[in-house]
Amino acid sequence: MKIGNRNFDIQNHTYIMGILNVTPDSFSDGGRFYNPDDALFHAEKMIREGADIIDVGGESTRPGHQVITEEEEIERVAPVIERLTKAFDVPISIDTYKSRVAGEALKAGAHLVNDIWGLKKDPKMADRIAESGAACCLMHNRDEAVYENFLEDMKEDLRETLRIAGNAGIAEDRILLDPGIGFGKTYEMNLAAMRNLEVLHELGLPVLLAASRKSVIGLTLDLPADQRVEGTLATTAVGVMKGCAFVRVHDIKENKRFIQMMEAILGRGRSDG
């Protein structure tokens, strides 16, 4: 799979998407990287520690978050993305479900759109991605955690997302799928989604797992967000074992070393550029 100017060997390796929140109210870092200079410094640190993609988000999606205007979100992310693309030779992702924000981020140099609503919140998003030719990560989500058969319904929801993508002309080789840990699911459903990640492979597309520091870890271990590294590594272990192409995480160094060791044990290699 090609994202930006880099080819990813998604069959044989689990890559790292590093999280860069340029928000004042992120659940995980408390707005530490809201300042553009701080954001750039942190991105450099993540890349040095082994991040393969940097995912830039301008609006918190934690429970009870404050919705901001498109203009404010663009003002937060576009200048940071522009500086990142000039400073570093790694693909940049924009974490947004708004087509206008995605468009401005792509103009600023982003290579991937990470949509937590799987093209279903903004009816213009699919066309915007298709027109740009950018890659995308499409996440499973629902307004309420109400299902008849959770795993089957999750797959069907993602099939609907893929129908929207196909109708807009987004090529399948431009798509990652995300099970949406922490979104539209109960605690038990979040665990079940990770326990059964292989069901997403039935859809024939690479999978990104984004469980880093999330509430399912906090509830399990009774720990605050800044003390969930070990819990996150457990989810990364599941991701590697079940063939995820990417994990989206905060703690790059620890996850990088963990993946390297797991893949050595499993005898997995990689071939990319």
C-alpha positions in Angstrom: 0.0 0.0 0.0 1.4 3.4 -0.9 0.8 6.4 1.3 2.5 9.6 0.3 5.8 8.6 -1.3 6.2 5.5 0.9 5.3 1.9 0.1 4.1 -0.1 3.1 4.5 -3.9 3.3 1.1 -4.4 4.9 1.2 -8.2 4.6 4.3 -8.8 6.7 4.7 -5.9 9.1 2.8 -3.9 11.6 3.6 -0.2 11.3 3.2 2.7 13.8 0.9 5.7 13.3 2.0 8.3 15.9 -0.7 10.5 17.5 -0.3 14.3 17.4 -3.1 16.1 19.0 -3.1 19.9 18.4 -6.0 20.4 20.7 -6.3 22.0 24.2 -8.5 19.3 25.5 -7.1 15.9 24.5 -7.9 13.1 26.9 -4.4 11.6 26.6 -2.0 14.5 26.7 -4.0 17.5 28.1 -3.2 19.8 25.3 0.6 19.6 25.7 1.2 20.0 21.9 -1.4 22.6 21.1 1.3 25.1 20.3 2.6 24.6 16.8 6.3 24.6 17.9 5.6 22.1 20.6 3.7 20.0 18.0 6.6 20.0 15.6 9.1 19.1 18.3 6.9 16.2 19.4 6.5 15.0 15.9 10.3 15.0 15.5 10.6 12.9 18.6 8.0 10.4 17.5 9.7 10.0 14.1 13.1 9.6 15.8 11.6 6.8 17.9 10.1 5.0 14.9 6.7 6.4 13.9 5.9 5.6 10.3 3.0 8.0 9.9 2.0 11.1 11.9 -1.7 11.5 12.5 -2.7 15.2 13.2 -6.0 15.9 15.0 -7.4 19.3 15.7 -10.6 18.4 17.5 -10.8 16.1 20.5 -13.1 13.1 20.1 -13.1 12.1 23.8 -16.5 11.6 25.5 -18.0 15.1 26.3 -15.6 16.9 24.0 -16.4 20.4 22.8 -17.3 20.5 19.1 -15.4 23.3 17.3 -16.1 25.1 14.0 -14.5 24.0 10.8 -12.6 27.3 10.6 -11.0 26.7 14.0 -10.1 23.1 13.2 -8.5 24.2 10.0 -6.5 27.0 11.8 -5.2 24.4 14.2 -4.2 21.6 11.7 -3.3 23.2 8.4 -0.2 25.2 9.5 1.1 22.3 11.5 0.7 19.9 8.6 2.4 22.3 6.2 5.4 22.6 8.6 5.5 18.8 9.1 5.6 18.1 5.4 8.4 20.5 4.8 10.4 19.3 7.8 10.0 15.5 7.6 9.8 12.8 4.9 7.0 10.7 6.5 3.4 10.5 5.5 1.0 12.8 7.3 -2.6 11.9 8.2 -5.4 14.2 9.1 -7.8 13.0 11.8 -11.1 14.5 10.9 -14.7 13.6 9.8 -15.3 17.0 8.1 -14.8 17.2 4.4 -13.8 20.8 4.4 -11.1 20.3 7.0 -9.9 17.2 5.1 -9.7 19.3 1.9 -7.6 22.1 3.5 -5.4 19.5 5.2 -4.8 17.7 1.9 -3.9 21.1 0.3 -1.4 21.6 3.2 0.3 18.3 2.3 -1.6 15.5 4.2 -1.5 12.1 2.5 -4.2 10.2 4.4 -7.6 11.1 5.8 -8.5 9.3 9.1 -12.3 9.5 9.4 -13.8 8.3 12.7 -17.2 8.1 11.1 -16.4 6.0 8.1 -17.7 8.5 5.5 -21.1 8.6 7.2 -21.1 11.9 9.1 -20.2 14.3 6.2 -21.8 13.3 2.9 -19.1 15.2 1.0 -16.2 13.3 2.6 -16.1 10.4 0.2 -16.0 12.6 -2.9 -13.4 14.8 -1.3 -11.1 11.8 -0.7 -11.8 10.3 -4.1 -11.0 13.5 -5.9 -7.7 13.9 -4.1 -6.5 10.3 -4.6 -5.4 10.3 -1.0 -5.4 7.2 1.2 -8.0 6.9 3.9 -8.6 5.1 7.2 -12.3 4.4 7.7 -13.5 3.6 11.2 -16.5 1.8 12.5 -18.8 4.0 14.6 -22.4 4.3 15.8 -24.3 6.9 17.7 -25.4 4.2 20.2 -24.0 0.8 21.2 -27.1 -1.0 20.2 -26.7 -4.2 18.1 -28.5 -7.4 17.4 -25.3 -9.4 16.7 -22.3 -7.2 17.5 -19.6 -8.7 15.3 -21.9 -9.3 12.3 -23.4 -5.8 12.7 -19.9 -4.2 12.9 -18.9 -6.0 9.7 -22.1 -4.9 8.0 -21.6 -1.3 9.1 -18.1 -1.4 7.5 -19.5 -2.9 4.4 -21.8 0.1 4.1 -18.8 2.4 4.5 -17.1 0.5 1.7 -20.2 0.8 -0.5 -20.1 4.6 0.0 -16.3 4.6 -0.8 -16.8 2.5 -3.9 -19.7 4.6 -5.2 -17.5 7.7 -4.8 -14.7 6.1 -6.7 -12.2 5.5 -3.8 -10.0 2.7 -4.9 -9.8 -0.3 -2.5 -6.0 -0.1 -2.4 -6.3 3.3 -0.8 -8.4 2.1 2.2 -7.5 1.0 5.7 -10.3 -0.2 8.1 -10.4 0.6 11.8 -12.7 -1.4 14.2 -13.3 1.8 16.3 -12.2 0.8 19.8 -13.9 3.2 22.2 -16.6 4.4 19.7 -20.2 3.2 19.7 -19.4 0.2 21.9 -19.7 -1.0 25.4 -16.7 -2.1 27.4 -17.4 -5.7 26.6 -17.8 -4.9 22.9 -14.5 -3.2 22.8 -12.8 -6.3 24.2 -14.7 -8.5 21.8 -13.7 -6.4 18.8 -10.0 -6.8 19.7 -10.5 -10.5 20.5 -12.0 -11.0 17.1 -10.0 -8.7 14.9 -9.6 -11.4 12.3 -13.2 -11.0 11.3 -12.3 -7.7 9.7 -9.9 -9.5 7.4 -13.0 -11.0 5.8 -13.5 -7.6 4.2 -10.2 -8.0 2.4 -8.6 -4.8 3.4 -5.7 -3.9 5.8 -6.7 -3.1 9.4 -5.5 -0.3 11.7 -6.0 -0.8 15.5 -6.3 2.4 17.6 -6.6 1.4 21.2 -3.8 3.4 22.8 -4.5 4.7 26.3 -8.3 4.3 25.7 -11.0 3.8 28.3 -11.2 0.1 27.8 -7.6 0.0 29.2 -8.4 2.4 32.0 -11.4 0.4 33.1 -9.6 -2.9 33.0 -6.5 -1.7 34.9 -8.1 1.2 36.9 -5.4 3.6 35.7 -5.4 7.2 34.4 -4.6 7.9 30.7 -0.9 8.6 31.4 -0.3 5.3 33.0 -1.7 3.0 30.3 1.5 2.1 28.4 1.5 -1.6 29.5 -2.2 -2.0 28.7 -1.6 -0.4 25.3 1.2 -2.8 24.6 -1.2 -5.7 25.3 -3.5 -4.4 22.6 -0.5 -4.0 20.2 0.4 -7.6 20.9 -3.1 -8.6 19.8 -2.8 -6.4 16.7 0.5 -8.0 15.7 -0.8 -11.5 16.3 -3.9 -10.9 14.3 -2.2 -9.3 11.4 -3.0 -5.6 11.7 -1.1 -3.4 9.3 -1.0 -0.4 11.6 -1.4 0.5 15.3 -2.2 4.1 16.2 -0.4 4.9 19.5 1.0 7.6 21.7 4.1 5.9 23.1 6.2 5.3 20.0 9.5 3.9 21.5 7.8 1.3 23.6 5.5 0.1 20.9 8.3 0.0 18.3 10.5 -2.2 20.4 7.6 -4.4 21.3 6.6 -4.9 17.7 10.2 -5.6 16.7 10.5 -8.3 19.3 7.2 -9.9 18.5 7.9 -10.0 14.8 11.3 -11.6 15.5 9.6 -14.3 17.5 6.9 -14.8 14.8 9.4 -14.8 12.0 7.8 -11.9 10.2 9.8 -9.6 8.0 9.1 -6.7 5.8 9.9 -5.2 2.4 9.1 -1.5 1.9 10.6 1.7 0.7 
